[in-house]
């Protein structure tokens, strides 16, 4: 009976997290509705990451990733198999595959974290610039960069 209760509690927690992520998308600073016209300004795409990808910075990026709602869509390990992504057929990347980051600059990753893209909410009011750069370092580390 305890196992059944534990599973039910976990299912309810996952549903609550998914609902919170969807609510974040409907907030004024939430998800952009038209990703087809999404463009990253060249000056933002060319930005260099000011945070060196040391083990400590990558670990901090991992903590930020797992404590934010990133895992709901992108998976707890960055494999693109998050609960919400599967439920609403989102096209999320597996950050462990080097090809998923090929052609994407650190500046572009930062811009997407900062401003959001498609159903992904913006983090500009949730995280500092330093924290977003640390998450860029963590995402890059998943592909063995």
C-alpha positions in Angstrom: 0.0 0.0 0.0 2.9 2.3 0.8 4.4 1.7 -2.7 1.0 2.5 -4.4 0.7 5.8 -2.3 4.3 6.7 -3.3 3.7 6.1 -7.0 0.5 8.2 -6.8 2.2 11.0 -5.0 5.0 11.0 -7.6 2.5 11.1 -10.5 0.7 14.0 -8.9 4.0 15.8 -8.4 4.9 15.3 -12.1 1.5 16.6 -13.2 1.8 19.6 -10.9 5.2 20.5 -12.4 3.8 20.1 -15.9 0.9 22.4 -15.1 3.3 25.0 -13.6 5.4 24.9 -16.8 2.3 25.4 -18.9 1.2 28.3 -16.7 4.6 29.8 -17.1 4.0 29.8 -20.9 0.8 31.7 -20.5 2.3 34.4 -18.4 3.1 37.8 -20.1 6.8 36.9 -20.2 6.1 33.3 -21.1 6.4 31.4 -24.3 6.6 33.1 -27.6 3.7 32.0 -29.9 5.3 32.2 -33.3 8.6 30.4 -33.4 8.6 30.3 -37.2 9.7 33.9 -37.3 12.2 33.4 -34.5 15.5 35.1 -35.3 18.5 35.7 -33.1 20.3 39.1 -33.8 23.8 38.5 -35.1 25.4 40.5 -32.3 23.7 38.2 -29.8 24.7 35.0 -31.7 28.3 36.1 -31.7 28.4 36.7 -27.9 31.1 34.8 -26.1 30.5 33.0 -22.9 32.3 35.0 -20.2 32.1 32.0 -17.8 34.9 29.5 -18.2 33.6 25.9 -18.3 35.4 24.7 -15.2 34.1 21.6 -13.3 32.7 23.9 -10.6 30.8 26.2 -13.1 29.4 23.2 -15.0 28.2 21.7 -11.7 26.5 25.0 -10.8 24.9 25.0 -14.3 23.7 21.4 -13.6 22.2 22.5 -10.3 20.4 25.4 -12.0 19.2 23.2 -14.8 17.7 20.6 -12.4 16.2 23.2 -10.0 14.5 25.1 -12.9 11.8 23.6 -15.0 14.2 22.6 -17.8 13.9 18.9 -17.0 10.1 18.9 -17.5 10.7 19.2 -21.3 14.4 18.5 -21.8 14.6 15.6 -19.5 16.4 15.4 -16.1 19.6 14.4 -17.8 19.2 16.6 -20.9 18.1 13.7 -23.2 15.1 15.5 -24.5 12.7 13.0 -22.9 11.0 15.2 -20.4 7.5 14.3 -19.2 5.9 17.4 -20.7 7.7 17.1 -24.0 6.4 13.6 -24.5 2.8 14.5 -23.5 2.5 17.4 -25.9 4.8 16.2 -28.7 7.5 18.8 -28.4 10.6 18.7 -30.5 13.3 18.8 -27.8 16.9 18.0 -28.4 19.0 15.3 -26.8 21.9 17.4 -25.6 24.1 14.3 -25.3 24.3 14.1 -29.1 27.0 16.5 -30.4 25.0 17.0 -33.6 22.2 18.6 -31.6 24.5 21.5 -30.7 26.3 21.7 -34.0 26.0 25.1 -35.5 24.6 26.6 -32.3 26.8 29.2 -30.7 27.0 29.9 -27.0 25.5 33.3 -27.7 22.5 31.6 -29.4 22.0 29.2 -26.5 22.1 32.2 -24.1 19.7 34.2 -26.2 17.2 31.2 -26.2 17.5 30.9 -22.4 17.1 34.6 -22.0 14.2 35.3 -24.4 12.6 31.9 -24.7 11.7 30.2 -28.0 8.4 28.6 -29.1 6.9 27.0 -26.1 10.0 27.5 -24.0 9.6 30.4 -21.5 12.1 33.2 -21.1 14.4 33.1 -18.2 15.5 36.7 -18.2 13.5 37.5 -15.1 14.2 34.1 -13.4 17.9 33.7 -13.7 20.9 36.1 -13.7 23.1 36.4 -16.8 25.8 34.5 -14.9 23.4 31.7 -14.1 22.3 31.4 -17.7 25.9 31.2 -18.9 26.5 28.5 -16.4 23.6 26.6 -17.8 25.1 27.0 -21.3 28.3 25.5 -19.9 26.3 22.6 -18.5 24.4 21.9 -21.7 27.6 22.0 -23.7 29.2 19.5 -21.3 26.5 17.0 -22.0 27.8 16.5 -25.5 31.3 16.1 -24.2 32.6 19.5 -25.4 
